Amino acid sequence: MHLSHYPRLHFAHLPTPLEPLPRLSEELGGPNLWIKRDDCTGLSSGGNKTRKLEFLMADALEQSSDTIITQGATQSNHARQTCAIAARLGLECHILLEDRTGYHDEAYAHNGNVLLDQLHGASISIRPGDSDMNAEMDQLAQKLRDDGKKPYIIPGGGSNEIGALGYVNAAFELTHQANERSLRIDHLVHATGSAGTQAGLVLGMEAMNSRIPIYGVSVRADKHKQEENVYGLVQRTAEFMGYSPDLVAREKVVANSDYVGPGYGLPTDAMVEAVKMMACYEGILLDPVYAGKGFSGLIDLVRQGHFKKGQNVVFLHTGGSVSLFAYPNIFDLPGYQ
């Protein structure tokens, strides 16, 4: 796969670090844990969407667009990164935020990612939960066209065939890093939501015959729906790149939905434990919505013996720690003394 055939901007800080987690590995007593730091991509506090936006924003410029539209939940990491690169490129940016959690307290509604969206100069409007967000974006796009604008719609999470190229490339990058240090990666684990990250990783790893299995921990959908969403995007991305849509076998797509809890963006005790452990043992911040739940799944799977002692397990940190400031009361931390 030769990704230079596709328009791409280069603003992410790549390659992102691949680091061992020695204290957590010792504490959990299972496999050797590593972390791929895609929270360090450099765009407005970083995150996994930056890789996707390198391809998506290049496509927008190829189409002479002057306005970007995208959508996400209230504390969307994707929205924040999209606002940031639109500002850098001098493009107007409209963000539609869906109220998926029902939280309306001051911190959640106005801090974290929402604060940064505003700092980057985006136009923000709220939609109720369970809205048809694609239809909402289409309506806004038509209004903007009527006003003489040239809008470009980016799907939630940047997860389409173009955005997924960012994680096809990430698969190449991680494999190269592992090769350089003679690290045999036995498993790659990450939080999976809008499907683009997992789809790109699965496709890239399979195309290289890397023999690195991808294990997604779902943060929203049930197992069947999440796996079908990911596999559908794997097929569409493969076809977009000129390969057979059947390049990747269906069984290569694995998503575990046991750690979603009461719903998307809603805290769980296991997530709180995972965020605290990563902060206290390794000095790394996870977010409550994606990486926190993803890592809570990894912790539990290690405790169950799913990953074996001596194996090398890499956790992909998808970023978003700025959203910690939208959930200030969930960690039961001691006050000042």
C-alpha positions as CSV (number, residue, x, y, z in Angstrom):
1,M,0.0,0.0,0.0
2,H,1.5,3.3,-1.1
3,L,-0.4,6.1,0.7
4,S,1.4,8.9,-1.2
5,H,-1.2,8.5,-3.9
6,Y,-3.7,10.2,-1.7
7,P,-3.8,13.9,-0.9
8,R,-2.4,14.6,2.6
9,L,-1.4,17.5,4.8
10,H,1.4,17.0,7.3
11,F,0.7,18.7,10.6
12,A,0.6,15.8,13.0
13,H,3.6,15.2,15.3
14,L,4.7,11.8,13.9
15,P,5.8,9.2,14.7
16,T,4.1,9.2,18.1
17,P,6.1,7.6,20.9
18,L,5.9,3.9,21.7
19,E,6.7,3.6,25.4
20,P,6.8,0.7,27.9
21,L,4.6,0.8,31.0
22,P,6.9,-0.9,33.5
23,R,5.1,0.0,36.8
24,L,1.7,-1.0,35.5
25,S,3.1,-4.2,34.0
26,E,4.5,-5.1,37.4
27,E,1.4,-4.1,39.3
28,L,-0.9,-6.2,37.1
29,G,1.5,-9.2,37.0
30,G,0.6,-10.2,33.5
31,P,2.0,-9.3,30.0
32,N,4.5,-6.6,29.3
33,L,2.4,-3.5,28.6
34,W,3.3,-0.8,26.1
35,I,1.5,2.4,25.1
36,K,1.4,4.0,21.6
37,R,1.1,7.7,22.4
38,D,-1.4,9.1,19.9
39,D,-2.4,11.6,22.5
40,C,0.9,13.3,21.4
41,T,-0.1,14.1,17.8
42,G,0.2,17.8,18.5
43,L,-3.0,19.3,17.3
44,S,-4.9,21.2,20.2
45,S,-3.7,18.7,22.9
46,G,-3.5,15.8,20.4
47,G,-5.6,12.7,19.8
48,N,-6.2,10.0,17.2
49,K,-8.4,12.2,14.9
50,T,-5.4,14.2,13.9
51,R,-4.1,11.4,11.7
52,K,-7.5,11.2,10.0
53,L,-7.7,14.9,9.5
54,E,-4.4,15.0,7.6
55,F,-6.2,13.1,4.8
56,L,-9.6,14.6,5.2
57,M,-8.5,18.3,5.3
58,A,-6.3,17.6,2.2
59,D,-9.4,16.4,0.4
60,A,-11.3,19.4,1.5
61,L,-8.7,21.7,0.1
62,E,-8.5,19.7,-3.1
63,Q,-12.3,20.5,-3.5
64,S,-11.7,24.2,-2.9
65,S,-13.9,24.1,0.2
66,D,-13.9,27.2,2.4
67,T,-16.1,25.8,5.2
68,I,-15.9,22.7,7.4
69,I,-18.9,20.9,9.0
70,T,-18.6,18.0,11.4
71,Q,-20.5,16.5,14.4
72,G,-19.9,14.7,17.6
73,A,-21.0,14.4,21.2
74,T,-20.8,17.4,23.5
75,Q,-17.3,16.6,24.6
76,S,-16.1,15.4,21.2
77,N,-12.4,15.1,20.8
78,H,-12.9,14.9,17.0
79,A,-14.7,18.2,17.0
80,R,-11.9,19.9,19.0
81,Q,-9.2,18.7,16.6
82,T,-11.3,19.6,13.6
83,C,-11.8,23.2,14.9
84,A,-8.1,23.5,15.5
85,I,-7.0,22.5,12.0
86,A,-9.7,24.5,10.4
87,A,-8.4,27.6,12.3
88,R,-4.8,26.8,11.2
89,L,-5.9,26.6,7.6
90,G,-8.1,29.7,7.7
91,L,-11.4,27.8,7.1
92,E,-14.7,28.5,8.6
93,C,-15.8,25.7,10.9
94,H,-19.3,24.7,12.1
95,I,-19.7,22.0,14.8
96,L,-22.9,20.2,15.6
97,L,-22.8,18.7,19.1
98,E,-25.3,16.0,20.1
99,D,-26.4,15.7,23.7
100,R,-25.8,12.0,24.1
101,T,-25.3,11.9,27.9
102,G,-28.0,14.2,29.3
103,Y,-25.4,16.0,31.3
104,H,-26.0,19.7,31.6
105,D,-23.8,20.9,34.5
106,E,-21.5,23.8,33.9
107,A,-18.3,21.8,33.6
108,Y,-19.6,19.3,31.1
109,A,-21.4,21.9,29.0
110,H,-18.8,24.6,28.9
111,N,-15.4,23.2,29.9
112,G,-13.0,20.6,28.4
113,N,-13.4,20.2,24.6
114,V,-16.2,22.7,24.4
115,L,-14.0,25.4,25.8
116,L,-11.3,24.6,23.2
117,D,-13.9,24.5,20.4
118,Q,-14.8,28.1,21.3
119,L,-11.2,29.2,21.6
120,H,-10.5,27.9,18.0
121,G,-13.3,30.1,16.8
122,A,-15.8,27.5,15.7
123,S,-19.6,28.0,15.4
124,I,-21.2,25.6,17.8
125,S,-24.8,24.4,17.9
126,I,-26.4,21.7,20.0
127,R,-28.7,18.9,18.9
128,P,-30.8,16.6,21.2
129,G,-29.8,13.0,21.7
130,D,-30.7,10.5,19.0
131,S,-30.8,13.2,16.3
132,D,-30.0,12.1,12.8
133,M,-26.7,14.0,12.8
134,N,-25.9,13.2,9.2
135,A,-29.2,14.8,8.1
136,E,-28.5,17.7,10.4
137,M,-25.1,18.3,8.7
138,D,-26.7,18.0,5.2
139,Q,-29.3,20.6,6.1
140,L,-26.6,23.0,7.4
141,A,-24.5,22.4,4.3
142,Q,-27.3,23.3,2.0
143,K,-28.0,26.5,3.9
144,L,-24.3,27.4,3.6
145,R,-24.3,26.7,-0.1
146,D,-27.3,28.9,-0.5
147,D,-25.2,31.6,1.2
148,G,-22.4,31.1,-1.3
149,K,-20.2,28.9,0.8
150,K,-18.4,25.7,-0.3
151,P,-18.9,23.4,2.7
152,Y,-17.1,20.1,3.2
153,I,-18.7,17.6,5.5
154,I,-16.6,15.4,7.7
155,P,-18.4,12.5,9.3
156,G,-18.4,11.9,13.1
157,G,-15.0,10.8,14.2
158,G,-13.6,11.5,10.8
159,S,-14.5,7.9,10.1
160,N,-14.9,7.3,6.4
161,E,-12.7,5.7,3.7
162,I,-10.5,8.9,3.6
163,G,-10.1,9.3,7.3
164,A,-9.3,5.6,7.8
165,L,-6.2,6.1,5.7
166,G,-4.7,7.8,8.8
167,Y,-4.7,4.5,10.7
168,V,-3.6,2.4,7.8
169,N,-0.5,4.7,8.0
170,A,-0.4,4.3,11.8
171,A,-0.2,0.5,11.3
172,F,2.8,1.0,9.1
173,E,4.4,3.4,11.7
174,L,3.9,1.1,14.7
175,T,5.2,-1.9,12.9
176,H,8.3,0.0,11.9
177,Q,8.9,1.1,15.5
178,A,8.5,-2.5,16.7
179,N,10.9,-3.7,14.1
180,E,13.5,-1.1,15.0
181,R,13.6,-2.3,18.6
182,S,13.0,-6.0,17.9
183,L,9.7,-5.9,19.7
184,R,7.3,-8.7,19.0
185,I,3.8,-7.2,19.4
186,D,1.4,-10.0,20.4
187,H,-1.7,-7.8,20.7
188,L,-2.8,-4.2,20.0
189,V,-5.7,-2.9,22.1
190,H,-7.6,0.3,21.8
191,A,-11.0,2.0,22.4
192,T,-13.2,1.8,19.4
193,G,-16.2,4.1,18.7
194,S,-16.8,5.6,15.3
195,A,-14.9,2.7,13.6
196,G,-12.2,4.6,11.6
197,T,-9.3,3.9,13.9
198,Q,-9.9,0.2,14.2
199,A,-10.8,-0.2,10.5
200,G,-7.5,1.5,9.4
201,L,-5.4,-0.5,11.8
202,V,-7.0,-3.8,10.8
203,L,-6.6,-3.1,7.1
204,G,-3.0,-1.9,7.5
205,M,-1.9,-4.8,9.7
206,E,-3.5,-7.3,7.4
207,A,-2.0,-5.7,4.2
208,M,1.5,-6.1,5.8
209,N,0.8,-9.6,7.0
210,S,2.0,-8.2,10.4
211,R,0.3,-11.0,12.4
212,I,-0.6,-8.3,15.0
213,P,-4.2,-8.9,16.1
214,I,-6.3,-5.8,16.8
215,Y,-8.6,-5.9,19.9
216,G,-11.2,-3.1,20.1
217,V,-12.9,-2.2,23.3
218,S,-16.2,-0.6,22.4
219,V,-17.3,2.7,24.1
220,R,-20.8,2.8,22.7
221,A,-22.2,0.1,20.5
222,D,-22.8,-3.6,21.3
223,K,-20.4,-6.2,20.0
224,H,-22.2,-7.2,16.9
225,K,-23.0,-3.7,15.8
226,Q,-19.5,-2.4,16.5
227,E,-17.9,-5.2,14.6
228,E,-20.2,-4.8,11.7
229,N,-19.6,-1.1,11.6
230,V,-15.8,-1.6,11.6
231,Y,-15.8,-4.4,9.1
232,G,-18.0,-2.4,6.7
233,L,-15.5,0.4,6.8
234,V,-12.6,-2.0,6.4
235,Q,-14.3,-3.2,3.2
236,R,-15.0,0.2,1.9
237,T,-11.5,1.5,2.6
238,A,-9.9,-1.5,0.9
239,E,-12.1,-0.9,-2.2
240,F,-11.3,2.8,-2.1
241,M,-7.6,1.9,-2.2
242,G,-8.1,-0.4,-5.2
243,Y,-8.1,-3.8,-3.3
244,S,-10.7,-6.4,-3.0
245,P,-13.3,-5.6,-0.3
246,D,-12.7,-9.2,0.9
247,L,-9.0,-8.5,1.6
248,V,-9.6,-8.8,5.3
249,A,-11.5,-11.8,6.8
250,R,-14.5,-10.9,8.9
251,E,-13.0,-12.7,12.0
252,K,-10.1,-10.2,12.0
253,V,-12.5,-7.6,13.4
254,V,-12.9,-8.1,17.2
255,A,-14.7,-5.7,19.5
256,N,-15.6,-6.2,23.1
257,S,-18.6,-4.2,24.4
258,D,-18.4,-5.4,28.1
259,Y,-16.9,-2.1,29.3
260,V,-19.4,0.4,27.9
261,G,-21.3,0.6,31.2
262,P,-24.6,2.5,31.3
263,G,-23.8,4.3,28.0
264,Y,-21.6,6.4,25.9
265,G,-19.7,9.0,27.9
266,L,-21.2,7.8,31.2
267,P,-18.6,6.9,33.9
268,T,-18.0,3.5,35.2
269,D,-16.0,2.4,38.3
270,A,-13.6,0.5,36.1
271,M,-12.9,3.5,34.0
272,V,-12.2,5.6,37.1
273,E,-9.8,3.0,38.3
274,A,-8.1,2.8,34.9
275,V,-7.6,6.6,34.7
276,K,-6.2,6.7,38.3
277,M,-3.9,3.8,37.8
278,M,-2.4,5.2,34.6
279,A,-2.0,8.6,36.2
280,C,-0.5,7.3,39.5
281,Y,1.7,4.5,38.1
282,E,2.9,6.0,34.8
283,G,2.2,9.8,34.9
284,I,0.0,9.6,31.8
285,L,-3.6,11.0,31.5
286,L,-6.4,9.1,29.9
287,D,-9.8,10.5,29.1
288,P,-13.1,9.3,30.7
289,V,-14.9,8.5,27.4
290,Y,-12.5,6.6,25.2
291,A,-9.1,5.7,26.4
292,G,-10.2,5.4,30.0
293,K,-12.8,2.8,29.1
294,G,-10.5,1.1,26.6
295,F,-7.8,0.7,29.2
296,S,-10.3,-0.5,31.8
297,G,-11.1,-3.3,29.5
298,L,-7.4,-4.1,29.1
299,I,-6.9,-4.2,32.9
300,D,-9.8,-6.6,33.3
301,L,-8.6,-8.8,30.5
302,V,-5.2,-9.0,32.0
303,R,-6.7,-9.9,35.4
304,Q,-8.7,-12.6,33.7
305,G,-5.6,-14.1,32.1
306,H,-6.8,-13.3,28.5
307,F,-3.3,-11.9,27.8
308,K,-0.5,-14.1,29.0
309,K,2.6,-13.3,31.1
310,G,5.5,-12.6,28.8
311,Q,3.4,-11.4,25.9
312,N,3.8,-7.8,24.6
313,V,0.5,-5.9,24.6
314,V,0.4,-2.4,23.2
315,F,-2.4,0.0,24.2
316,L,-3.1,2.7,21.6
317,H,-3.8,5.9,23.5
318,T,-6.4,7.8,21.4
319,G,-6.1,11.1,23.4
320,G,-8.8,13.3,24.8
321,S,-7.5,14.0,28.3
322,V,-8.8,17.5,28.1
323,S,-12.2,16.1,28.7
324,L,-11.2,15.2,32.2
325,F,-12.0,18.8,33.0
326,A,-15.6,18.2,32.0
327,Y,-15.9,15.4,34.6
328,P,-14.4,17.0,37.7
329,N,-16.5,15.2,40.3
330,I,-16.3,11.5,39.3
331,F,-12.8,10.7,40.7
332,D,-13.5,11.2,44.5
333,L,-10.1,12.8,45.0
334,P,-8.9,14.1,48.3
335,G,-9.1,17.9,48.9
336,Y,-6.2,20.2,49.7
337,Q,-4.5,19.8,53.1
